[in-house]
């Protein structure tokens, strides 16, 4: 994660706002989280069956992805640069072993917890620069050294092929408005030996439209259409290690 991220989330008020306001009930973020939870729990059951995997959640924040998989993993490990975020994660009931990692420097080592494993990375790619993205994916490659080791699930919450891109010119140069295309994500993953095996979208609209009931109804209808994942704002990619 970037130094800015680490500094921001050393502030307990910022951590509290992230957990209780950004993810307030019925907020845009919380509704996407609910959809992702349904998808991820089905994915883990389908992929691993009765053999519960270990979870390595990189940039774990307040442990939302860890709580998503409670009861389906044999143990969970959360990694973050912010001790305050991990303290909040434990406070709100995320059950994991917590590991504070440096903001830069050598690639962190995952805890030696065995296989199979699932590595999760949520709300990370757009919040950091390319160097940190590569460092995160190098961590995932260490945690998943072979195709049989398990799966990686990565979130892109600003797909460049979605309606969100219509605001890109207006916000050009503003760090918060970073976006990535499906092709850019695939290239990043390939650079670290991963290939995307599944892609799923979770919202066709932006947060500014979330309060509009017509837009929300249209969102629900569009998400059911074949091929809509390509144009979703928020996307999860499931990937598997295929080469060193």
C-alpha positions in Angstrom: 0.0 0.0 0.0 1.1 3.6 -0.4 2.6 5.7 2.3 -0.6 8.0 2.0 -2.8 5.0 2.8 -0.7 4.1 5.8 -0.8 7.7 7.1 -4.6 8.1 6.5 -5.5 4.9 8.3 -3.3 5.5 11.3 -6.1 7.9 12.3 -8.8 5.9 14.2 -11.5 8.4 13.1 -10.7 7.6 9.4 -10.9 3.9 10.2 -14.2 4.3 11.9 -15.6 6.3 9.0 -14.5 3.7 6.5 -16.2 0.9 8.5 -19.4 2.7 9.6 -20.1 5.3 6.9 -18.6 4.0 3.6 -20.1 0.6 4.5 -23.2 1.8 6.2 -26.3 -0.4 5.7 -27.9 0.0 2.3 -24.9 2.1 1.1 -23.5 1.5 -2.4 -20.4 -0.2 -1.0 -22.3 -2.4 1.4 -24.7 -3.6 -1.2 -21.8 -4.6 -3.5 -20.2 -6.3 -0.5 -23.4 -8.4 0.0 -23.4 -9.5 -3.7 -19.7 -10.3 -3.5 -20.3 -12.4 -0.4 -22.9 -14.6 -2.1 -20.6 -15.1 -5.0 -17.5 -15.8 -3.0 -19.1 -18.3 -0.7 -20.5 -20.2 -3.7 -17.1 -20.0 -5.4 -15.2 -21.5 -2.4 -17.7 -24.3 -2.0 -17.5 -25.1 -5.7 -13.7 -24.8 -5.9 -12.7 -26.6 -2.7 -15.7 -28.8 -1.8 -15.2 -30.3 1.7 -11.5 -29.4 1.8 -11.5 -26.0 3.5 -8.7 -23.7 2.2 -6.6 -21.3 4.2 -7.3 -17.6 3.3 -4.5 -15.0 2.8 -6.2 -11.6 2.6 -3.7 -9.0 1.4 -4.6 -5.3 2.2 -7.2 -6.8 4.6 -8.4 -3.4 6.0 -11.2 -4.0 8.4 -11.4 -7.7 7.5 -14.5 -7.5 5.3 -13.2 -10.3 2.9 -12.3 -12.4 5.9 -15.8 -12.1 7.4 -17.2 -13.0 4.0 -15.5 -16.5 4.2 -16.1 -17.2 7.9 -16.9 -20.9 8.4 -15.5 -21.9 4.9 -11.8 -21.6 5.6 -9.7 -23.6 8.1 -7.8 -20.5 9.1 -7.4 -16.9 7.8 -4.4 -14.5 7.7 -4.9 -10.8 7.2 -2.0 -8.6 6.0 -2.0 -4.8 6.1 0.2 -1.8 6.6 -2.3 -0.2 9.1 -2.3 -1.6 12.6 -5.4 0.5 13.2 -7.3 -1.1 10.4 -6.5 -4.6 11.7 -7.5 -3.6 15.2 -10.9 -2.5 13.9 -11.1 -5.7 12.0 -10.7 -7.7 15.2 -13.1 -5.4 17.0 -15.9 -5.9 14.5 -15.6 -9.7 14.6 -13.2 -10.6 11.9 -11.5 -13.9 12.9 -7.9 -14.1 11.6 -4.2 -14.0 12.4 -3.1 -10.4 11.8 0.2 -9.5 10.2 1.4 -5.9 9.8 3.5 -5.5 6.6 5.8 -2.6 5.6 4.5 -0.1 3.0 7.5 -0.9 0.7 10.6 -2.9 0.5 10.9 -6.7 0.0 7.8 -8.7 -0.9 6.1 -9.9 2.3 6.1 -13.7 2.9 2.7 -15.4 3.4 2.4 -17.4 6.6 3.3 -21.1 5.9 -0.2 -22.4 6.4 -0.4 -25.1 3.8 -2.6 -25.7 0.8 -5.1 -25.3 -0.8 -5.3 -21.6 -0.3 -7.4 -18.6 -1.5 -5.7 -15.3 -1.8 -8.0 -12.2 -1.7 -7.2 -8.6 -2.6 -10.1 -6.1 -2.3 -10.0 -2.4 -3.0 -6.3 -2.4 -3.5 -5.4 -2.1 -7.2 -6.9 1.3 -7.7 -5.6 2.7 -4.4 -1.9 2.1 -5.2 0.6 2.7 -7.9 2.0 0.0 -10.3 5.0 -0.8 -8.1 2.7 -1.7 -5.2 0.4 -3.7 -7.4 3.4 -5.7 -8.6 4.5 -6.2 -5.0 1.0 -7.4 -4.0 0.9 -9.9 -6.9 4.3 -11.1 -6.1 3.0 -11.9 -2.6 0.1 -13.8 -4.2 2.5 -15.8 -6.4 4.4 -16.8 -3.3 1.2 -17.9 -1.6 0.1 -19.8 -4.7 3.2 -21.3 -6.3 1.4 -23.8 -8.6 -1.9 -24.2 -10.3 -2.9 -26.8 -7.7 -2.2 -24.5 -4.8 -5.5 -22.7 -5.0 -7.0 -19.5 -6.4 -6.6 -15.7 -6.3 -9.5 -13.3 -6.2 -8.8 -9.7 -7.1 -11.2 -6.7 -7.1 -11.2 -3.9 -9.6 -13.7 -1.3 -8.3 -13.1 1.1 -11.3 -13.4 -0.8 -14.5 -12.3 1.5 -17.4 -15.0 -0.1 -19.7 -17.9 0.9 -17.5 -20.1 4.0 -17.3 -17.7 5.4 -14.7 -15.2 6.0 -17.5 -17.5 8.8 -18.8 -16.1 11.0 -16.0 -12.4 10.2 -16.7 -11.7 13.3 -18.6 -13.2 15.6 -16.0 -11.1 13.9 -13.2 -7.9 13.3 -15.2 -4.9 13.5 -12.9 -6.9 13.1 -9.7 -5.5 10.1 -7.8 -8.8 9.0 -6.4 -10.2 8.4 -9.9 -7.8 5.7 -11.0 -9.3 3.1 -13.3 -8.1 -0.2 -14.9 -9.4 -2.0 -17.9 -9.9 -5.8 -18.0 -6.9 -6.0 -20.3 -4.7 -4.1 -17.8 -5.7 -6.4 -15.0 -5.1 -9.5 -17.2 -1.6 -8.2 -18.1 -0.8 -7.5 -14.4 -1.8 -11.0 -13.4 0.0 -12.6 -16.3 3.2 -10.8 -15.3 3.1 -12.8 -12.1 2.1 -16.1 -13.6 -1.7 -16.0 -13.3 -4.4 -16.4 -15.8 -8.0 -15.2 -15.3 -10.4 -18.2 -15.2 -13.6 -16.3 -14.2 -14.9 -12.7 -14.2 -18.0 -11.4 -12.4 -19.5 -7.9 -12.2 -21.5 -6.5 -9.3 -22.8 -3.1 -10.3 -23.5 -1.4 -13.5 -24.0 2.0 -11.9 -21.8 4.4 -10.0 -22.3 5.5 -6.4 -23.9 8.8 -7.5 -26.8 6.9 -9.0 -27.3 4.6 -6.0 -30.0 6.7 -4.5 -32.1 6.7 -7.7 -34.6 3.8 -7.5 -35.0 3.8 -11.3 -31.2 3.5 -11.8 -31.1 0.7 -9.2 -33.9 -1.2 -10.9 -32.0 -0.9 -14.2 -28.8 -2.0 -12.6 -30.5 -5.2 -11.3 -31.9 -5.9 -14.8 -28.6 -5.2 -16.6 -26.6 -7.4 -14.3 -28.7 -10.4 -15.3 -27.9 -9.9 -19.0 -25.2 -12.2 -20.6 -21.9 -10.4 -21.1 -22.8 -7.6 -18.7 -19.7 -8.3 -16.7 -17.6 -6.6 -19.3 -19.3 -3.3 -18.6 -19.7 -3.5 -14.8 -18.1 -0.8 -12.6 -17.1 -3.2 -9.9 -15.5 -6.5 -11.0 -14.0 -9.6 -9.3 -11.4 -11.7 -11.2 -10.7 -15.3 -10.2 -7.2 -16.4 -11.3 -5.0 -19.4 -11.2 -1.3 -19.8 -11.3 -0.1 -21.2 -14.6 3.6 -20.3 -14.9 6.5 -19.1 -12.9 
